[in-house]
């Protein structure tokens, strides 16, 4: 019952084409593709931009000197 044959899917495809039309489906597909592309570019851009003062986790050792601060 869970799986449909190829004929069921072809009938569904024909009904969808009749209801929406090829032009509308093409526009929906291009809009969806543009949204996915924009999302990927946005995610890639976030990796390049790091907040000021954030240290990248590269495994490098940062050398420095610790000074004691006395309260007066």
C-alpha positions in Angstrom: 0.0 0.0 0.0 2.9 2.4 0.7 4.5 2.3 -2.7 2.9 3.7 -5.8 3.6 2.5 -9.3 4.9 4.7 -12.1 1.4 5.1 -13.5 0.2 6.6 -10.3 3.0 9.2 -10.4 2.3 10.0 -14.0 -1.4 10.6 -13.3 -0.4 12.9 -10.4 2.1 14.8 -12.7 -0.6 15.3 -15.4 -3.1 16.6 -12.8 -0.5 19.1 -11.4 0.4 20.3 -14.9 -3.3 20.8 -15.7 -4.0 22.7 -12.5 -0.9 24.9 -12.4 0.3 25.0 -16.0 3.9 24.7 -17.1 4.7 28.5 -17.0 3.7 28.8 -13.3 5.6 25.6 -12.4 8.7 26.9 -14.2 8.5 30.2 -12.3 8.1 28.4 -9.0 11.1 26.2 -9.8 13.3 29.2 -10.7 12.2 31.1 -7.6 13.0 28.1 -5.4 16.4 27.7 -7.0 17.2 31.4 -6.5 16.2 31.2 -2.9 18.4 28.1 -2.3 21.3 29.8 -4.1 20.9 33.0 -2.0 20.8 30.9 1.2 24.0 29.1 0.3 25.8 32.4 -0.5 24.6 33.8 2.8 25.9 30.9 4.7 29.2 31.1 3.0 29.5 34.8 3.7 29.0 34.3 7.4 32.0 32.1 7.6 34.2 34.8 6.1 32.9 37.5 8.5 34.1 37.0 12.1 33.3 39.4 14.9 36.1 41.6 16.2 38.1 40.0 18.9 37.1 36.5 18.0 40.0 34.1 17.7 39.8 31.4 15.1 40.2 27.9 16.4 43.3 26.9 14.4 45.2 25.1 17.1 47.9 27.8 17.1 49.5 28.8 20.4 49.2 32.4 21.4 52.1 33.6 23.5 51.7 36.4 26.0 52.7 37.6 29.4 50.4 37.6 32.4 50.7 40.6 34.8 49.2 40.7 38.2 46.8 43.5 38.9 46.8 44.6 42.6 43.8 46.3 44.1 44.7 49.5 46.0 
